[in-house]
């Protein structure tokens, strides 16, 4: 079988690339081992986790209403119905993708693929009794994604030890849960299980949660989850896991010495690794880094002229929206257009409660770049909308070039930060100045106006707080 353009992987990057290629008149096929399109994001990641986080947020809001004199009875969680509703969300979206593929005449091939050369793939069917087939192509866009990282010492063959995929299956609500890893996956899933009733403990090897995020953004989250989780163990290592038959016994080494605790279940969330192994890339001219990432240029081209790579398999950050954008760049480049993946800002969102979001330059970046910026922070304690919502724990900040007043970075922590960051992304991409943000009339009362207020604060002109610029310069 010959197909001019083959996309290997049906996740957000893969189907975005395939659909655009079809729209531009190319004959294209997607090779995907799962029976549904959507990839990790839709089937085992972004979408189901956010659906469950929504449930958790509703439970949290019900408790918060007690401050307003509104009292609800203790909720009864029907885990089977909750799981079915989560699966319904996934089903609706995957059905829509399948319909879009048909309407675009995109061929769907189910199987696992391996390169046997720069223009050939051997595809093994995953259907019972299915036969393998050889597919030739002119160009292939590799969108094979990533998978949860595994620690051999934790592979004890116990169903009580889960990765993020297992946690999203929601087999039950364990009495107690240990989350190994204080990154965004561990904290998001820990939040879900805590709201559903589990006693959640998180253990992190470093001295802080969310090591990649700015400390002032993490602080409000950590304060809130200290009241939600049973324990947060920093600078602590899990040295051993044992299944006792009724629980998992975890051995720790921390600042206070060794300790042992038992948990109903353990979630191992220590990052993800690219799916570049086992694909036969050694039979192509593509270059794979020691960390397993396929090396690409600004048009997503690999060292092999027939092969492009997009998404998690070609580097950090491993985000669905980055993969989708790269997929479109690859197709446009293949179509002969002057496309280039060179964003000024790739937004990142941690969908905990409160949410944390950032785009562009961060304070962490300053430690290595040495760049001079002024940082203007606007605390939500001064926001009328935040008071109305009972969520004054938030913060909006902008990082500004003091010579040009250009906005270089935006960081937000608070309710709905993931929605609010979009304006920050646009401001950075458009090269807006802090004055542009300040003078754009924002609706009141909203949380979105805190972006404008942070810009006002940069100039020492914020209405709701008094902080002359000479005092606020540099943060």
Phi, psi and omega per residue, in radians:
X1 nan 2.357 3.120
X2 -2.085 2.271 3.063
X3 -2.304 2.208 -3.099
X4 -0.987 -0.761 -3.123
X5 -2.190 2.144 3.095
X6 -2.015 2.343 3.056
X7 -1.944 2.105 -3.091
X8 -1.697 1.673 -3.117
X9 2.158 2.261 -3.060
X10 -1.883 0.561 3.092
X11 -1.469 -2.941 -3.094
X12 -0.971 -0.665 3.093
X13 -1.285 -0.752 -3.090
X14 -1.124 -0.883 -3.103
X15 -1.278 -0.500 3.052
X16 -1.099 -0.737 3.123
X17 -1.152 -0.812 -3.101
X18 -1.103 -0.745 -3.101
X19 -1.168 -0.713 3.110
X20 -1.157 -0.722 3.114
X21 -1.033 -0.741 3.113
X22 -1.136 -0.723 3.126
X23 -1.080 -0.498 -3.140
X24 -1.566 0.151 3.035
X25 1.610 0.168 3.137
X26 -1.524 2.617 3.012
X27 -1.528 2.114 -2.961
X28 -2.406 2.597 3.071
X29 -2.306 2.533 3.025
X30 -1.887 2.261 3.033
X31 -1.827 2.118 -3.065
X32 -2.503 2.290 -3.113
X33 -1.344 -0.460 3.098
X34 -1.367 2.678 3.138
X35 -1.308 -0.170 -3.133
X36 -2.176 2.614 3.007
X37 -1.378 2.808 3.098
X38 2.293 -0.500 3.103
X39 1.137 -2.936 -3.113
X40 -1.011 -0.718 -3.070
X41 -0.973 -0.915 -3.070
X42 -1.411 -0.708 -3.017
X43 -1.505 -0.627 -2.980
X44 -2.439 0.402 -3.054
X45 -2.621 -1.879 -2.971
X46 -0.878 -0.934 -2.983
X47 -1.252 -0.917 3.128
X48 -1.098 -0.621 3.136
X49 -1.165 -0.671 3.136
X50 -1.260 -0.553 3.056
X51 -1.098 -0.754 3.130
X52 -1.246 -0.618 3.079
X53 -1.124 -0.578 3.064
X54 -1.092 -0.748 3.095
X55 -1.046 -0.801 3.134
X56 -1.057 -0.687 -3.130
X57 -1.155 -0.675 3.111
X58 -1.100 -0.739 3.099
X59 -1.080 -0.699 3.127
X60 -1.142 -0.762 -3.137
X61 -1.115 -0.607 3.108
X62 -1.060 -0.713 3.093
X63 -1.171 -0.702 -3.100
X64 -1.138 -0.432 -3.139
X65 -1.150 -0.284 3.118
X66 -1.071 -0.525 3.100
X67 -1.161 -0.354 3.140
X68 -1.717 0.091 -3.140
X69 1.476 0.209 3.113
X70 -1.807 2.102 -3.061
X71 -2.072 2.202 3.074
X72 -1.869 2.644 3.029
X73 -1.278 2.794 -3.125
X74 -1.053 2.234 -3.069
X75 -1.184 2.575 3.040
X76 -1.812 1.990 -3.070
X77 -1.563 2.002 3.034
X78 -1.590 1.682 -3.008
X79 -1.104 -0.599 3.127
X80 -1.160 -0.748 3.119
X81 -1.177 -0.663 3.117
X82 -1.112 -0.773 3.119
X83 -1.104 -0.731 -3.129
X84 -1.133 -0.665 3.130
X85 -1.182 -0.692 3.074
X86 -1.080 -0.760 3.133
X87 -1.156 -0.543 3.113
X88 -1.143 -0.675 3.088
X89 -1.049 -0.809 3.132
X90 -1.090 -0.790 -3.101
X91 -1.060 -0.741 -3.128
X92 -1.074 -0.732 -3.105
X93 -1.283 -0.706 3.127
X94 -1.171 -0.614 3.098
X95 -1.119 -0.684 3.112
X96 -1.124 -0.686 3.107
X97 -1.142 -0.715 3.125
X98 -1.083 -0.698 3.123
X99 -1.160 -0.721 3.111
X100 -1.111 -0.667 3.103
X101 -1.109 -0.745 3.125
X102 -1.116 -0.758 -3.096
X103 -1.150 -0.462 3.131
X104 -1.621 -0.001 -3.107
X105 1.075 0.606 3.047
X106 -1.456 2.189 3.132
X107 -1.348 2.281 3.101
X108 -1.863 2.159 -3.132
X109 -2.080 2.074 -3.116
X110 -1.638 2.175 3.128
X111 2.921 3.100 3.049
X112 -1.878 2.324 -2.995
X113 -1.969 2.653 3.083
X114 -2.501 2.307 3.114
X115 -1.263 2.270 3.011
X116 -1.886 -0.059 3.106
X117 -3.069 -3.114 -3.093
X118 -1.223 -0.326 -3.122
X119 -2.292 0.342 -3.131
X120 -2.386 2.499 3.079
X121 -2.257 2.383 2.993
X122 -1.749 2.076 -3.061
X123 -1.918 2.024 3.111
X124 -1.586 2.198 -3.132
X125 -1.188 2.489 3.052
X126 -1.757 0.020 3.067
X127 -1.366 2.492 3.101
X128 -0.994 2.149 3.131
X129 1.345 0.083 -3.123
X130 -1.270 2.629 -3.110
X131 -1.717 2.701 3.059
X132 -1.355 2.759 3.095
X133 -2.524 2.671 3.087
X134 -1.760 2.263 3.120
X135 -2.068 2.253 3.051
X136 -1.848 2.674 -3.077
X137 -2.639 2.907 3.018
X138 -1.645 -0.675 3.101
X139 -2.487 2.497 3.094
X140 -2.203 2.355 3.048
X141 -1.837 1.945 -3.102
X142 -1.438 2.040 -3.123
X143 -2.349 0.922 -2.991
X144 -1.435 -0.131 2.996
X145 1.286 -2.610 -3.070
X146 -2.555 3.054 3.122
X147 -2.497 2.827 3.133
X148 -1.053 2.397 3.051
X149 -1.203 2.556 -3.127
X150 -2.106 2.492 3.054
X151 -1.893 1.992 -3.052
X152 -0.877 -0.644 -3.104
X153 -1.137 -0.376 -3.125
X154 -1.656 -0.093 3.101
X155 -1.425 1.354 -3.058
X156 -1.733 0.169 3.082
X157 1.221 0.452 -3.110
X158 -1.897 2.324 3.067
X159 -1.189 -0.212 3.116
X160 -1.382 -0.189 3.078
X161 -1.821 2.065 -3.014
X162 -2.060 2.736 2.852
X163 -1.784 -3.026 -3.079
X164 -1.096 -0.607 3.113
X165 -1.096 -0.799 3.130
X166 -1.132 -0.647 -3.137
X167 -1.111 -0.622 -3.120
X168 -1.303 -0.276 3.082
X169 -1.239 -0.333 3.014
X170 0.943 0.943 -3.128
X171 -1.063 -0.641 3.110
X172 -2.861 3.128 3.016
X173 -1.904 1.715 -3.060
X174 -1.159 2.650 3.099
X175 -1.073 -0.719 3.112
X176 -2.408 2.577 -3.100
X177 -2.437 2.256 3.000
X178 -1.759 2.182 3.068
X179 -1.802 2.047 3.118
X180 -1.649 1.855 -3.115
X181 2.109 2.113 -3.121
X182 -1.734 0.516 3.064
X183 -1.500 -3.000 -3.019
X184 -1.163 -0.628 -3.129
X185 -1.146 -0.825 -3.136
X186 -1.091 -0.736 -3.115
X187 -1.248 -0.642 3.099
X188 -1.129 -0.859 -3.122
X189 -1.215 -0.605 3.065
X190 -1.068 -0.693 3.096
X191 -1.079 -0.773 3.128
X192 -1.009 -0.918 -3.075
X193 -1.178 -0.605 3.111
X194 -1.131 -0.745 3.135
X195 -1.173 -0.522 3.119
X196 -1.383 -0.180 3.043
X197 2.157 -0.036 3.124
X198 -1.356 2.606 2.985
X199 -1.533 1.872 -2.975
X200 -1.795 2.309 2.997
X201 -2.112 2.451 3.104
X202 -2.103 2.409 3.122
X203 -2.130 2.304 -3.081
X204 -2.344 2.333 -3.072
X205 -1.222 -0.583 -3.131
X206 -1.454 -3.073 -3.079
X207 -1.636 0.228 -3.117
X208 -2.693 2.685 2.966
X209 -1.329 2.690 3.129
X210 0.800 1.148 -3.054
X211 -0.944 -0.467 -3.084
X212 -1.478 -0.141 -3.069
X213 -1.722 2.705 3.109
X214 -1.114 2.491 -3.045
X215 -1.099 -0.641 -3.107
X216 -1.208 -0.390 3.073
X217 -1.426 -0.567 -3.106
X218 -1.331 -0.537 -3.017
X219 -0.960 -0.857 3.130
X220 -1.101 -0.635 3.103
X221 -1.138 -0.823 -3.109
X222 -1.068 -0.687 3.128
X223 -1.092 -0.698 -3.107
X224 -1.242 -0.768 -3.087
X225 -1.324 -0.278 3.018
X226 -1.085 -0.487 3.077
X227 -1.541 -0.300 -3.114
X228 -1.654 -0.727 3.141
X229 -1.496 2.749 3.096
X230 -1.313 -0.614 -3.115
X231 -2.753 2.562 2.992
X232 -2.168 1.996 -3.081
X233 -1.919 1.807 3.131
X234 -1.677 2.804 -3.110
X235 0.902 0.682 -3.071
X236 -2.244 2.416 -3.112
X237 -1.993 2.393 3.001
X238 -1.527 2.019 -3.065
X239 -1.706 -0.326 -3.103
X240 -2.848 2.505 3.005
X241 -2.169 2.398 3.117
X242 -2.382 2.332 3.038
X243 -1.537 2.052 -3.105
X244 -1.518 -0.099 -3.055
X245 1.801 -0.460 3.089
X246 -2.181 -0.222 -3.112
X247 -2.823 3.130 3.049
X248 -1.945 2.160 3.100
X249 -1.629 2.114 -3.121
X250 -1.902 2.292 3.090
X251 -1.819 2.255 -3.070
X252 -2.044 2.687 2.904
X253 -2.220 2.058 -3.087
X254 -2.408 -2.975 -3.110
X255 -1.009 -0.503 -3.125
X256 -1.706 0.234 3.123
X257 1.721 -3.023 -3.114
X258 -1.273 2.644 3.088
X259 -2.698 2.850 -3.132
X260 -2.366 2.359 3.059
X261 -2.443 2.754 3.085
X262 -1.990 2.509 -3.113
X263 -2.362 2.628 3.108
X264 -1.150 -0.703 3.110
X265 -2.519 2.802 3.084
X266 -2.264 2.304 3.043
X267 -1.893 2.072 3.100
X268 -1.678 1.944 -3.089
X269 -2.283 1.359 -3.039
X270 -1.999 0.529 3.076
X271 1.870 -3.045 -3.094
X272 -2.329 2.762 3.118
X273 -2.264 2.573 -3.065
X274 -1.215 2.542 3.076
X275 -1.535 1.255 3.119
X276 -1.954 -0.261 -3.134
X277 -1.458 2.639 3.091
X278 1.350 0.122 -3.105
X279 -1.711 -0.074 -3.106
X280 1.333 0.412 -3.134
X281 -1.109 -0.359 3.074
X282 -1.156 -0.258 3.105
X283 -1.576 0.066 3.065
X284 -2.071 -3.093 3.105
X285 -1.655 0.049 3.139
X286 -1.103 2.531 3.137
X287 -1.829 2.265 3.127
X288 -1.961 2.260 -3.108
X289 -1.286 2.882 3.106
X290 -0.997 -0.451 3.118
X291 -1.499 0.001 3.086
X292 1.634 0.103 3.136
X293 -1.541 2.410 3.081
X294 -1.392 2.189 -3.074
X295 -1.373 2.357 -3.105
X296 -2.386 2.872 3.048
X297 -1.738 -2.924 -3.082
X298 -1.201 -0.233 3.073
X299 -1.846 0.243 3.120
X300 1.233 0.307 3.105
X301 -1.435 2.418 3.022
X302 -1.556 -3.069 3.088
X303 -1.233 -0.220 3.066
X304 -1.651 2.108 -3.063
X305 -1.090 -0.262 3.132
X306 -1.662 -0.047 -2.950
X307 -2.228 2.240 2.991
X308 -1.921 2.830 3.059
X309 -2.495 2.449 -3.095
X310 -2.436 2.775 2.996
X311 1.362 -2.655 -3.027
X312 -0.995 -0.543 -3.059
X313 -1.240 -0.241 -3.103
X314 -2.052 0.364 2.980
X315 2.297 3.097 3.115
X316 -1.551 2.760 -0.115
X317 -1.359 2.538 -3.137
X318 -1.450 1.485 -3.078
X319 -2.290 2.451 -3.073
X320 -1.061 -0.718 -3.095
X321 -1.213 -0.503 3.037
X322 -1.166 -0.765 -3.140
X323 -1.076 -0.768 -3.133
X324 -1.076 -0.766 -3.137
X325 -1.127 -0.757 3.127
X326 -1.115 -0.628 3.108
X327 -1.054 -0.726 3.141
X328 -1.228 -0.650 3.084
X329 -1.073 -0.777 -3.130
X330 -1.050 -0.777 -3.119
X331 -1.182 -0.735 3.114
X332 -1.097 -0.696 3.087
X333 -1.115 -0.721 3.102
X334 -1.110 -0.534 -3.134
X335 -1.421 -0.046 3.099
X336 1.603 0.232 -3.135
X337 -1.619 2.720 -3.096
X338 -1.397 0.962 -3.101
X339 -1.379 2.605 3.134
X340 -2.682 2.302 3.067
X341 -1.545 1.715 -3.108
X342 -2.554 1.035 -3.103
X343 -1.239 2.555 3.020
X344 -1.389 -0.428 -3.079
X345 -2.576 2.229 2.966
X346 -1.996 1.912 -3.081
X347 -1.191 2.538 3.045
X348 -2.176 2.412 -3.128
X349 -2.319 2.324 2.990
X350 -1.864 2.010 -2.981
X351 -1.567 0.795 3.046
X352 -1.467 -2.889 3.046
X353 -2.314 1.851 0.095
X354 -1.314 2.763 3.057
X355 -1.305 2.676 3.047
X356 -2.178 2.331 3.139
X357 -2.505 2.542 3.086
X358 -2.644 2.792 3.116
X359 -2.678 2.584 3.127
X360 1.296 -2.584 -3.084
X361 -1.198 2.433 3.070
X362 -2.068 2.902 3.093
X363 -1.135 -0.582 3.075
X364 -1.051 -0.632 3.133
X365 -1.115 -0.557 -3.064
X366 -1.103 -0.493 -3.117
X367 -1.106 -0.516 -3.124
X368 -1.813 -0.523 -3.081
X369 -1.437 -0.513 -3.098
X370 1.223 0.205 -3.100
X371 -1.229 2.524 3.116
X372 -1.607 2.167 3.102
X373 -2.440 2.838 2.938
X374 -1.904 2.431 -3.093
X375 -2.005 2.190 3.121
X376 -2.020 2.086 -3.128
X377 -1.892 2.396 3.076
X378 -2.126 1.890 -3.121
X379 -1.311 2.428 -3.098
X380 -1.245 -0.136 3.054
X381 -1.070 -0.356 3.120
X382 -1.656 0.052 -3.100
X383 -1.687 2.160 3.098
X384 -1.092 -0.692 3.131
X385 -1.117 -0.714 3.116
X386 -1.097 -0.686 3.092
X387 -1.127 -0.739 3.139
X388 -1.075 -0.581 3.141
X389 -1.504 -0.183 -3.046
X390 1.228 0.500 -3.089
X391 -2.258 1.136 -3.127
X392 -1.536 0.178 -3.121
X393 -1.414 0.026 -3.040
X394 -1.482 3.002 -3.138
X395 -2.701 2.394 3.020
X396 -2.123 2.316 3.125
X397 -2.395 2.659 3.038
X398 -2.212 2.541 3.050
X399 -1.885 2.165 -2.957
X400 -2.198 2.443 3.010
X401 -1.264 2.007 -3.053
X402 -1.174 -0.319 -3.128
X403 -1.457 -0.608 -3.071
X404 -2.010 -0.176 -3.052
X405 1.148 0.287 3.114
X406 -1.276 2.392 3.102
X407 -1.341 2.090 -3.100
X408 -1.828 -0.399 -3.116
X409 -2.774 2.681 3.097
X410 -2.394 2.371 3.065
X411 -2.340 2.422 -3.097
X412 -2.435 2.380 2.933
X413 -2.248 2.330 -3.123
X414 2.615 3.065 3.131
X415 -1.037 2.218 3.095
X416 1.291 0.315 -3.121
X417 -1.009 -0.582 -3.133
X418 -1.107 -0.535 3.075
X419 -1.394 -0.658 -3.063
X420 -1.210 -0.478 -3.031
X421 -1.169 -0.332 -3.107
X422 -1.024 -0.681 3.112
X423 -1.134 -0.654 3.093
X424 -1.108 -0.719 3.107
X425 -1.056 -0.820 -3.138
X426 -1.075 -0.734 -3.135
X427 -1.066 -0.743 -3.127
X428 -1.192 -0.811 -3.118
X429 -1.086 -0.623 -3.110
X430 -1.471 -0.061 -3.126
X431 1.209 0.582 -3.099
X432 -1.174 2.662 3.018
X433 -1.646 2.873 3.076
X434 -1.053 -0.555 3.116
X435 -1.185 -0.605 3.064
X436 -1.033 -0.784 3.115
X437 -1.118 -0.737 -3.086
X438 -1.144 -0.709 -3.032
X439 -1.534 -0.185 3.026
X440 -1.276 2.111 -3.054
X441 -1.284 2.041 3.132
X442 -1.721 2.568 3.127
X443 -1.198 2.553 -3.128
X444 -2.179 2.447 -0.071
X445 -1.612 2.196 3.086
X446 -2.449 2.856 3.014
X447 -1.336 -0.447 -3.139
X448 -1.080 -0.503 -3.114
X449 -1.237 -0.181 3.081
X450 -1.146 -0.385 3.027
X451 -1.161 -0.773 3.104
X452 -1.151 -0.683 -3.120
X453 -1.171 -0.609 3.098
X454 -1.155 -0.575 3.077
X455 -1.233 -0.700 3.058
X456 -1.042 -0.724 -3.131
X457 -1.121 -0.579 3.087
X458 -1.024 -0.669 -3.141
X459 -1.567 0.045 -3.125
X460 1.277 0.481 -3.028
X461 -2.145 0.281 -3.114
X462 -1.168 2.356 -3.078
X463 -1.282 -0.797 -2.981
X464 -1.466 -0.178 3.057
X465 -2.331 2.700 3.120
X466 -1.968 1.879 3.135
X467 -2.645 1.541 -3.138
X468 -0.951 2.619 -3.039
X469 -1.000 -0.630 -3.116
X470 -1.049 -0.481 3.138
X471 -1.524 -0.505 -3.038
X472 -1.591 -0.216 -3.091
X473 -0.979 2.324 3.126
X474 1.342 0.174 3.070
X475 1.823 nan nan
